[in-house]
Amino acid sequence: MTARQRTVSGMRPTGPLHIGHYFGALKNWVAMQDETEALFFVADWHALTSDYADTSRIDEYVREMVVDWLSVGLDPARCAIYRQSEVKQTAELHLILSMITPLGWLERNPTYKEQQQEITSRDLGNYGFLGYPVLMASDIIQHRPQWVPVGQDQLPHMELTREIVRRFNHLYGEVFPEPQARLTPAAKCPGLDGRKMSKSYGNGIFLKDSLADIEPKVKTMFTDPARLRRSDPGSPEKCNLFPYHTLMTASETQAEIRQGCAAATLGCVDCKKIFLKSLEAFLAPLHERRASILARPRLVDEILMDGNAKARESAEETMRLVRDAVHLV
């Protein structure tokens, strides 16, 4: 392994990725693969914490996620891309960490409490769901990274990981560095209907969507609710569409949109047409890379095989230190 600082992050394979995933995480990952030694994993074990009742599409989703990652610019020559369940050392470390993690730490996790209340269609009263922060900690610290790119909402999970590290090091000696959160720049990516963009809500623009798929979605996209007629002045700050212009549209055009919206000289239909052009320019290179990837059916398997081997080497190096510290064979 190289002497550069190390970064680790992952995503659960639960379906196709949308543009919110790109601006919220993947854009940062692409930059970090050149700044650090980066390992990115498809968290298929984590998918079981809530989707354990039907696992029939996990393998499909794993491959689909890797294709999405490659299409946005992750390069297996510059980072390791691997499948979580192919690195068995993760499970071994998870078991050891579960022995030293107090139950109260898990029960106070704000995400656990929120999702227990919000997700009523599935039974989440299982250890896997309660204990997934311990598995997440294992994913991270098995590579002893300096950095973990996360959004603001993930900071409680990162602090729990750091608490587990401190407890392990106190009990068994200094094995793990405390990983630091590297905040992903905030990017507001609302869904077509104003809610959080999500596959389950059917309100997303996905990275693999063709322009034929996208155009009818954009036509129905919510805008400023105050603009009932074209002659009504609007406010970009209250518009569901304008945040995407700030991410994709040239700054001078953004200024024209602001002025036209406020003065009611630019209608929402015209604004959506501008957005479609910006979206087409953004997606064109992604779709070109996707076509090249899909033309090589074995490519994803080859990338995962190589990434799995690199991740296992890193994790086993750590586990030798852990076993020695805990006095296990």
C-alpha positions as CSV (number, residue, x, y, z in Angstrom):
1,M,0.0,0.0,0.0
2,T,1.2,3.5,-0.7
3,A,2.2,6.1,1.9
4,R,-0.5,8.6,0.9
5,Q,-3.3,9.4,3.2
6,R,-6.2,7.0,2.9
7,T,-9.9,7.6,2.2
8,V,-12.7,5.0,2.6
9,S,-16.4,5.3,1.8
10,G,-19.3,3.1,0.5
11,M,-22.9,3.0,-0.6
12,R,-25.7,0.5,-0.2
13,P,-26.9,-1.1,-3.5
14,T,-30.6,-0.6,-3.3
15,G,-31.3,0.5,-6.9
16,P,-30.1,3.0,-9.6
17,L,-28.3,6.1,-8.5
18,H,-29.7,9.6,-9.2
19,I,-28.1,13.0,-9.8
20,G,-28.5,13.7,-6.1
21,H,-26.0,10.9,-5.4
22,Y,-23.6,12.5,-7.8
23,F,-23.6,16.0,-6.4
24,G,-24.0,14.8,-2.8
25,A,-21.2,12.3,-2.8
26,L,-19.7,10.9,-6.1
27,K,-18.4,14.2,-7.3
28,N,-16.3,14.4,-4.2
29,W,-15.2,10.8,-4.5
30,V,-13.9,11.4,-8.0
31,A,-11.8,14.3,-6.7
32,M,-10.5,12.3,-3.7
33,Q,-9.2,9.4,-5.9
34,D,-6.4,11.7,-7.0
35,E,-5.8,13.4,-3.7
36,T,-5.6,10.2,-1.5
37,E,-5.4,6.4,-1.6
38,A,-9.1,5.8,-2.0
39,L,-11.1,2.6,-1.4
40,F,-14.8,2.6,-2.3
41,F,-17.1,-0.3,-1.5
42,V,-20.5,-1.5,-2.5
43,A,-22.1,-2.2,0.9
44,D,-24.2,-5.3,0.1
45,W,-24.2,-6.6,3.7
46,H,-25.7,-3.2,4.7
47,A,-28.5,-3.7,2.2
48,L,-29.6,-6.6,4.3
49,T,-30.3,-4.4,7.4
50,S,-33.6,-3.2,5.9
51,D,-34.1,-5.3,2.8
52,Y,-33.4,-8.7,4.3
53,A,-36.8,-10.2,3.2
54,D,-36.1,-10.0,-0.5
55,T,-32.4,-10.3,-1.6
56,S,-33.1,-11.5,-5.1
57,R,-31.9,-8.3,-6.8
58,I,-28.8,-7.5,-4.7
59,D,-26.3,-8.9,-7.2
60,E,-28.0,-6.9,-10.0
61,Y,-27.9,-3.8,-7.9
62,V,-24.2,-4.3,-7.0
63,R,-23.2,-4.4,-10.7
64,E,-25.5,-1.5,-11.6
65,M,-23.9,0.6,-8.9
66,V,-20.4,-0.1,-10.1
67,V,-21.5,0.9,-13.6
68,D,-22.9,4.2,-12.2
69,W,-19.7,4.8,-10.4
70,L,-17.5,4.2,-13.4
71,S,-19.8,6.4,-15.6
72,V,-19.2,9.4,-13.4
73,G,-15.5,9.1,-13.4
74,L,-14.3,6.7,-10.7
75,D,-11.3,5.0,-12.2
76,P,-10.1,1.5,-10.9
77,A,-6.6,2.5,-11.9
78,R,-6.7,5.4,-9.4
79,C,-8.9,3.8,-6.6
80,A,-10.0,0.4,-5.3
81,I,-13.6,-0.6,-6.0
82,Y,-14.7,-3.6,-4.1
83,R,-17.7,-5.6,-2.8
84,Q,-18.1,-5.5,1.0
85,S,-19.2,-9.2,1.4
86,E,-16.0,-10.3,-0.5
87,V,-13.8,-9.0,2.4
88,K,-14.6,-11.5,5.2
89,Q,-12.2,-9.7,7.5
90,T,-15.0,-7.0,7.8
91,A,-17.3,-9.6,9.4
92,E,-14.5,-10.8,11.8
93,L,-13.7,-7.2,12.9
94,H,-17.5,-6.5,13.2
95,L,-17.8,-9.4,15.6
96,I,-15.0,-8.3,17.8
97,L,-16.2,-4.7,17.9
98,S,-19.7,-5.8,18.8
99,M,-18.3,-7.3,21.9
100,I,-17.0,-4.0,23.2
101,T,-19.7,-1.6,22.0
102,P,-22.3,-0.7,24.7
103,L,-25.9,-1.2,23.8
104,G,-26.7,2.4,24.9
105,W,-24.4,3.8,22.2
106,L,-26.5,2.1,19.5
107,E,-29.9,2.9,21.0
108,R,-29.1,6.6,21.1
109,N,-28.2,6.7,17.4
110,P,-30.5,9.4,16.0
111,T,-30.8,7.7,12.6
112,Y,-31.9,4.5,14.3
113,K,-34.7,6.3,16.1
114,E,-35.8,8.3,13.1
115,Q,-36.0,5.3,10.7
116,Q,-37.8,3.2,13.3
117,Q,-40.5,5.9,13.3
118,E,-40.6,6.6,9.6
119,I,-40.2,3.2,8.0
120,T,-43.3,1.3,9.0
121,S,-43.6,-1.0,6.1
122,R,-40.8,-3.3,7.3
123,D,-39.9,-4.8,10.6
124,L,-36.7,-3.2,11.7
125,G,-36.6,-4.7,15.1
126,N,-33.5,-6.8,14.4
127,Y,-30.0,-6.7,15.7
128,G,-28.6,-6.0,12.2
129,F,-30.5,-2.7,12.0
130,L,-29.6,-1.7,15.5
131,G,-26.0,-2.7,15.1
132,Y,-25.3,-1.5,11.6
133,P,-23.1,1.4,13.0
134,V,-20.8,-1.3,14.3
135,L,-20.6,-2.9,10.9
136,M,-20.1,0.6,9.4
137,A,-17.2,1.2,11.9
138,S,-15.7,-2.1,10.8
139,D,-15.9,-1.1,7.1
140,I,-14.0,2.1,7.9
141,I,-11.3,1.2,10.4
142,Q,-10.3,-2.1,8.8
143,H,-8.4,0.1,6.4
144,R,-7.1,2.5,9.1
145,P,-7.9,5.6,7.0
146,Q,-7.4,9.3,7.8
147,W,-10.5,10.5,6.0
148,V,-14.1,9.4,5.5
149,P,-16.2,11.6,3.2
150,V,-19.7,12.1,4.7
151,G,-22.6,14.5,4.6
152,Q,-23.6,16.5,7.7
153,D,-26.3,13.9,8.6
154,Q,-23.6,11.2,8.9
155,L,-21.6,13.0,11.6
156,P,-23.2,11.1,14.5
157,H,-22.2,7.8,12.8
158,M,-18.6,9.1,12.5
159,E,-18.5,10.1,16.1
160,L,-19.7,6.6,17.1
161,T,-17.0,5.1,15.0
162,R,-14.4,7.3,16.8
163,E,-15.9,6.3,20.2
164,I,-15.5,2.6,19.3
165,V,-11.9,3.3,18.2
166,R,-11.1,5.0,21.4
167,R,-12.7,2.1,23.5
168,F,-10.8,-0.5,21.5
169,N,-7.5,1.3,21.8
170,H,-8.1,1.8,25.6
171,L,-8.7,-1.9,26.1
172,Y,-6.1,-3.4,23.8
173,G,-3.6,-0.8,22.9
174,E,-3.2,1.7,20.1
175,V,-4.1,-0.2,16.9
176,F,-6.5,2.3,15.1
177,P,-6.1,5.9,14.2
178,E,-9.3,8.0,14.8
179,P,-10.7,8.6,11.3
180,Q,-11.7,12.1,10.5
181,A,-14.9,13.1,8.7
182,R,-14.4,15.0,5.5
183,L,-17.6,16.9,4.9
184,T,-19.0,16.6,1.4
185,P,-19.9,20.1,0.1
186,A,-23.6,20.6,0.5
187,A,-25.6,20.2,-2.6
188,K,-29.4,20.7,-2.6
189,C,-31.0,18.2,-4.9
190,P,-34.7,18.0,-4.3
191,G,-36.9,15.4,-6.0
192,L,-39.3,16.3,-8.8
193,D,-42.1,16.8,-6.3
194,G,-40.1,18.8,-3.7
195,R,-39.4,15.9,-1.4
196,K,-36.1,14.2,-1.0
197,M,-35.0,12.6,-4.2
198,S,-35.6,8.8,-3.8
199,K,-36.2,5.7,-5.9
200,S,-38.9,4.7,-3.5
201,Y,-40.8,8.0,-4.1
202,G,-40.5,7.7,-7.9
203,N,-39.3,11.4,-8.0
204,G,-35.7,11.0,-9.3
205,I,-33.6,11.8,-12.3
206,F,-31.3,8.8,-12.6
207,L,-27.8,8.8,-13.9
208,K,-28.7,6.2,-16.5
209,D,-31.9,8.0,-17.7
210,S,-32.0,8.9,-21.4
211,L,-33.2,12.3,-22.4
212,A,-36.4,10.6,-23.6
213,D,-36.9,9.4,-20.0
214,I,-36.0,12.7,-18.5
215,E,-38.0,15.2,-20.6
216,P,-41.5,14.1,-19.3
217,K,-40.1,14.1,-15.7
218,V,-38.9,17.7,-16.0
219,K,-42.1,18.9,-17.5
220,T,-44.0,17.8,-14.4
221,M,-41.3,19.2,-12.0
222,F,-42.6,21.5,-9.2
223,T,-41.4,25.1,-9.5
224,D,-42.2,28.2,-7.5
225,P,-45.7,27.6,-6.1
226,A,-46.4,31.4,-6.2
227,R,-46.2,31.3,-10.0
228,L,-49.7,30.1,-10.9
229,R,-49.5,32.1,-14.2
230,R,-46.6,33.1,-16.4
231,S,-47.2,36.8,-15.6
232,D,-46.8,36.1,-11.8
233,P,-43.3,37.2,-10.5
234,G,-41.4,34.4,-8.8
235,S,-38.5,33.8,-6.4
236,P,-35.7,31.3,-7.4
237,E,-35.1,30.7,-3.7
238,K,-38.5,29.1,-3.4
239,C,-38.3,27.2,-6.6
240,N,-37.7,23.4,-6.6
241,L,-35.9,23.6,-10.0
242,F,-33.5,26.5,-9.4
243,P,-31.1,24.6,-7.1
244,Y,-30.2,22.4,-10.2
245,H,-29.3,25.5,-12.2
246,T,-26.8,26.4,-9.5
247,L,-25.2,23.0,-10.0
248,M,-25.3,22.7,-13.8
249,T,-26.1,26.0,-15.5
250,A,-23.5,28.7,-16.3
251,S,-23.4,31.5,-13.8
252,E,-24.3,34.2,-16.4
253,T,-27.4,32.2,-17.4
254,Q,-28.3,31.7,-13.7
255,A,-28.3,35.5,-13.3
256,E,-30.6,35.9,-16.4
257,I,-32.9,33.2,-14.9
258,R,-33.1,35.0,-11.6
259,Q,-33.9,38.3,-13.2
260,G,-36.4,36.9,-15.6
261,C,-38.2,34.9,-12.9
262,A,-38.4,37.9,-10.5
263,A,-39.7,40.1,-13.3
264,A,-42.0,37.5,-14.8
265,T,-40.3,37.8,-18.2
266,L,-39.2,34.2,-18.1
267,G,-41.8,31.5,-17.6
268,C,-41.3,28.2,-15.8
269,V,-41.6,26.3,-19.1
270,D,-38.7,28.3,-20.6
271,C,-36.8,27.7,-17.4
272,K,-37.3,24.0,-17.7
273,K,-36.0,24.1,-21.3
274,I,-32.8,25.7,-20.1
275,F,-32.5,23.0,-17.4
276,L,-32.9,20.3,-20.0
277,K,-30.1,21.7,-22.1
278,S,-27.8,21.9,-19.0
279,L,-28.8,18.3,-18.0
280,E,-28.1,17.0,-21.5
281,A,-24.6,18.6,-21.4
282,F,-24.0,17.1,-17.9
283,L,-25.2,13.6,-18.8
284,A,-23.7,13.2,-22.3
285,P,-20.2,12.2,-21.1
286,L,-21.7,9.9,-18.5
287,H,-23.8,8.1,-21.0
288,E,-20.8,7.8,-23.4
289,R,-18.7,6.2,-20.6
290,R,-21.7,3.9,-19.7
291,A,-22.0,2.7,-23.3
292,S,-18.3,1.9,-23.3
293,I,-18.6,0.0,-20.0
294,L,-21.6,-2.0,-21.0
295,A,-19.9,-3.0,-24.2
296,R,-17.4,-5.0,-22.1
297,P,-19.6,-7.5,-20.2
298,R,-16.7,-8.8,-18.0
299,L,-15.4,-5.4,-17.0
300,V,-17.3,-5.0,-13.8
301,D,-16.4,-8.5,-12.6
302,E,-12.7,-7.8,-13.4
303,I,-12.8,-4.5,-11.5
304,L,-14.4,-6.0,-8.5
305,M,-12.0,-9.0,-8.5
306,D,-9.0,-6.6,-8.5
307,G,-10.6,-4.3,-5.9
308,N,-11.6,-7.2,-3.6
309,A,-8.0,-8.4,-3.6
310,K,-6.6,-5.0,-2.7
311,A,-9.2,-4.5,0.1
312,R,-8.6,-8.0,1.5
313,E,-4.9,-7.2,1.6
314,S,-5.5,-4.0,3.5
315,A,-8.0,-5.5,5.9
316,E,-5.9,-8.6,6.6
317,E,-2.9,-6.4,7.5
318,T,-5.2,-4.7,10.1
319,M,-6.6,-7.9,11.4
320,R,-3.2,-9.3,12.1
321,L,-2.7,-6.3,14.4
322,V,-6.2,-6.8,15.9
323,R,-5.8,-10.5,16.6
324,D,-2.4,-9.9,18.2
325,A,-3.8,-7.1,20.4
326,V,-6.9,-9.1,21.5
327,H,-4.8,-12.3,21.9
328,L,-6.7,-14.3,19.4
329,V,-5.3,-16.8,17.0
